[in-house]
């Protein structure tokens, strides 16, 4: 049987890939930054109902009755 002559073709793609990885990384960084801003920055504005956000927590404590008398035991 006769041997066939085979030609080897080598292709070189240069940098090796497209920009899909970079686009994914940039979108991921933007989403993480938006998530951190939303979580730590309060989201899309003042959600306290339009007030200044001050809350008065000073209340008067109720008076407690005197301790009952004991017989010393």
Residue frames as a rotation matrix with the C-alpha (Angstrom) as fourth column:
UNK 1
0.588 0.809 0.000 0.00
0.809 -0.588 0.000 0.00
0.000 0.000 -1.000 0.00
UNK 2
-0.206 -0.672 0.712 1.35
0.643 -0.641 -0.419 3.40
0.737 0.372 0.564 -0.92
UNK 3
-0.256 0.053 -0.965 1.88
0.876 -0.410 -0.255 6.02
-0.410 -0.910 0.059 1.77
UNK 4
0.566 0.500 0.655 0.14
0.698 -0.714 -0.059 9.32
0.439 0.491 -0.753 1.34
UNK 5
-0.633 -0.764 0.123 2.06
0.618 -0.595 -0.514 12.49
0.466 -0.250 0.849 1.83
UNK 6
0.456 0.801 -0.388 0.53
0.871 -0.313 0.379 14.63
0.182 -0.510 -0.841 4.58
UNK 7
-0.333 -0.496 0.802 0.97
0.308 -0.861 -0.404 18.32
0.891 0.112 0.439 5.06
UNK 8
-0.113 0.222 -0.969 1.01
0.992 -0.032 -0.123 19.74
-0.058 -0.975 -0.216 8.58
UNK 9
-0.035 0.193 0.981 -0.62
0.323 -0.926 0.194 23.16
0.946 0.324 -0.030 8.91
UNK 10
-0.380 -0.154 -0.912 0.21
0.923 -0.127 -0.363 25.21
-0.059 -0.980 0.191 12.01
UNK 11
0.254 0.512 0.820 -1.95
0.454 -0.812 0.366 28.22
0.854 0.279 -0.439 12.78
UNK 12
-0.670 -0.471 -0.574 -0.94
0.738 -0.337 -0.585 30.98
0.082 -0.815 0.573 15.16
UNK 13
0.324 0.922 0.211 -3.75
0.838 -0.384 0.389 33.10
0.439 0.051 -0.897 16.58
UNK 14
-0.126 -0.439 0.890 -1.48
0.015 -0.897 -0.441 35.76
0.992 -0.042 0.120 18.02
UNK 15
-0.483 -0.058 0.874 -2.78
-0.769 -0.450 -0.455 36.80
0.419 -0.891 0.173 21.44
UNK 16
-0.981 -0.007 -0.196 -4.78
0.057 0.946 -0.318 33.64
0.188 -0.323 -0.928 21.86
UNK 17
-0.391 0.898 -0.203 -8.28
0.900 0.327 -0.289 34.94
-0.193 -0.296 -0.936 22.45
UNK 18
-0.066 0.490 0.869 -10.86
0.539 -0.715 0.444 37.60
0.840 0.498 -0.217 22.06
UNK 19
-0.763 -0.209 0.612 -12.00
-0.261 -0.767 -0.587 40.26
0.592 -0.607 0.530 24.48
UNK 20
0.205 0.937 -0.281 -14.83
-0.058 0.299 0.953 38.24
0.977 -0.179 0.116 26.00
UNK 21
0.059 -0.266 -0.962 -12.94
0.898 0.435 -0.065 37.62
0.436 -0.860 0.265 29.21
UNK 22
-0.902 -0.429 -0.044 -12.19
0.414 -0.832 -0.369 41.31
0.122 -0.352 0.928 29.68
UNK 23
-0.463 0.812 0.355 -15.81
-0.391 -0.546 0.741 42.28
0.796 0.204 0.570 29.05
UNK 24
0.382 0.585 -0.715 -16.99
0.358 0.620 0.698 39.72
0.852 -0.523 0.027 31.60
UNK 25
-0.299 -0.590 -0.750 -14.45
0.932 -0.011 -0.363 40.97
0.206 -0.807 0.553 34.17
UNK 26
-0.947 -0.040 0.320 -15.45
0.024 -0.998 -0.052 44.62
0.321 -0.041 0.946 33.70
UNK 27
-0.055 0.995 0.079 -19.16
-0.341 -0.093 0.935 43.81
0.938 0.025 0.345 34.03
UNK 28
0.305 0.113 -0.946 -18.44
0.686 0.663 0.300 41.76
0.661 -0.740 0.125 37.16
UNK 29
-0.698 -0.612 -0.371 -16.46
0.706 -0.503 -0.499 44.62
0.119 -0.610 0.784 38.74
UNK 30
-0.746 0.494 0.447 -19.27
-0.334 -0.858 0.391 47.08
0.576 0.142 0.805 37.95
UNK 31
0.254 0.897 -0.361 -21.88
-0.057 0.386 0.921 44.76
0.966 -0.213 0.149 39.48
UNK 32
0.010 -0.324 -0.946 -19.81
0.920 0.373 -0.118 44.27
0.391 -0.869 0.302 42.62
UNK 33
-0.928 -0.368 0.055 -19.30
0.330 -0.882 -0.336 48.04
0.172 -0.294 0.940 42.95
UNK 34
-0.395 0.864 0.311 -23.04
-0.456 -0.478 0.751 48.65
0.798 0.154 0.583 42.54
UNK 35
0.351 0.511 -0.785 -23.83
0.381 0.688 0.618 45.97
0.855 -0.516 0.047 45.12
UNK 36
-0.398 -0.572 -0.717 -21.43
0.902 -0.102 -0.419 47.50
0.167 -0.814 0.557 47.64
UNK 37
-0.933 0.109 0.343 -22.85
-0.096 -0.994 0.055 50.98
0.347 0.019 0.938 46.99
UNK 38
-0.029 0.998 -0.062 -26.38
-0.279 0.052 0.959 49.66
0.960 0.046 0.277 47.43
UNK 39
0.319 0.136 -0.938 -25.54
0.670 0.668 0.325 47.77
0.671 -0.732 0.122 50.65
UNK 40
-0.296 -0.570 -0.767 -23.34
0.948 -0.274 -0.162 50.36
-0.118 -0.775 0.621 52.37
UNK 41
-0.973 -0.187 0.138 -24.60
0.214 -0.952 0.220 53.57
0.090 0.244 0.966 50.74
UNK 42
-0.577 0.800 -0.162 -28.31
-0.070 -0.246 -0.967 53.23
-0.814 -0.546 0.198 51.30
UNK 43
-0.175 0.560 0.810 -29.53
0.832 0.524 -0.182 52.42
-0.527 0.641 -0.558 47.82
UNK 44
-0.405 0.098 0.909 -31.39
0.782 -0.477 0.400 54.91
0.473 0.873 0.116 45.63
UNK 45
-0.272 0.255 0.928 -31.93
-0.156 -0.963 0.219 57.75
0.950 -0.085 0.301 48.06
UNK 46
-0.854 -0.010 0.520 -33.32
-0.511 -0.173 -0.842 58.55
0.098 -0.985 0.143 51.46
UNK 47
-0.388 0.716 -0.581 -35.76
0.088 0.656 0.749 55.85
0.918 0.239 -0.318 52.53
UNK 48
-0.887 0.014 -0.461 -36.66
0.461 0.044 -0.886 57.35
0.008 -0.999 -0.046 55.93
UNK 49
0.041 0.999 -0.010 -39.89
0.995 -0.042 -0.085 58.96
-0.085 -0.006 -0.996 54.78
UNK 50
0.273 0.042 0.961 -38.58
0.528 -0.842 -0.113 62.44
0.804 0.538 -0.253 54.08
UNK 51
0.995 0.087 -0.045 -37.69
0.083 -0.497 0.864 63.35
0.053 -0.864 -0.502 57.66
UNK 52
0.427 -0.893 0.142 -34.30
-0.821 -0.448 -0.352 64.18
0.378 0.034 -0.925 59.03
UNK 53
0.197 -0.320 -0.927 -33.88
-0.029 0.943 -0.332 60.70
0.980 0.092 0.177 60.47
UNK 54
-0.738 -0.448 0.504 -33.56
-0.483 -0.170 -0.859 61.75
0.471 -0.877 -0.091 64.13
UNK 55
0.145 0.747 -0.649 -35.28
0.207 0.618 0.758 59.42
0.967 -0.245 -0.065 66.56
UNK 56
-0.167 -0.119 0.979 -36.04
-0.846 -0.493 -0.204 60.41
0.507 -0.862 -0.018 70.15
UNK 57
-0.006 0.100 -0.995 -35.41
0.155 0.983 0.098 57.40
0.988 -0.154 -0.021 72.34
UNK 58
-0.939 -0.285 0.193 -35.58
-0.117 -0.262 -0.958 59.19
0.324 -0.922 0.213 75.70
UNK 59
0.074 0.980 -0.185 -38.52
0.017 0.185 0.983 57.79
0.997 -0.076 -0.003 77.62
UNK 60
-0.092 -0.033 0.995 -39.51
-0.944 -0.317 -0.097 58.07
0.318 -0.948 -0.002 81.24
UNK 61
-0.755 -0.220 -0.618 -38.87
-0.052 0.959 -0.278 54.93
0.654 -0.178 -0.736 83.23
UNK 62
0.358 0.933 -0.025 -41.85
-0.089 0.061 0.994 53.63
0.929 -0.353 0.105 85.19
UNK 63
-0.171 -0.361 0.917 -41.67
-0.931 -0.244 -0.270 53.87
0.321 -0.900 -0.295 88.95
UNK 64
-0.333 -0.008 -0.943 -41.13
0.054 0.998 -0.028 50.59
0.941 -0.060 -0.332 90.72
UNK 65
0.722 0.633 0.278 -42.99
-0.268 -0.114 0.957 49.77
0.638 -0.765 0.087 93.92
UNK 66
-0.001 -0.705 0.709 -41.10
-0.994 -0.075 -0.075 49.36
0.106 -0.705 -0.701 97.18
UNK 67
-0.572 -0.292 -0.766 -39.84
-0.272 0.949 -0.158 45.89
0.774 0.118 -0.623 97.98
UNK 68
0.558 0.824 -0.099 -42.19
-0.199 0.249 0.948 43.87
0.806 -0.509 0.303 100.20
UNK 69
0.151 -0.462 0.874 -41.23
-0.983 -0.164 0.083 43.47
0.105 -0.871 -0.479 103.81
UNK 70
0.063 -0.207 -0.976 -39.54
-0.158 0.964 -0.214 40.21
0.985 0.168 0.028 104.74
UNK 71
0.925 0.346 0.159 -39.54
-0.221 0.149 0.964 38.39
0.310 -0.926 0.214 108.05
UNK 72
0.348 -0.885 0.309 -35.74
-0.928 -0.279 0.247 38.03
-0.132 -0.373 -0.919 108.10
UNK 73
0.482 -0.166 0.861 -35.46
-0.084 0.969 0.233 34.33
-0.872 -0.185 0.453 107.13
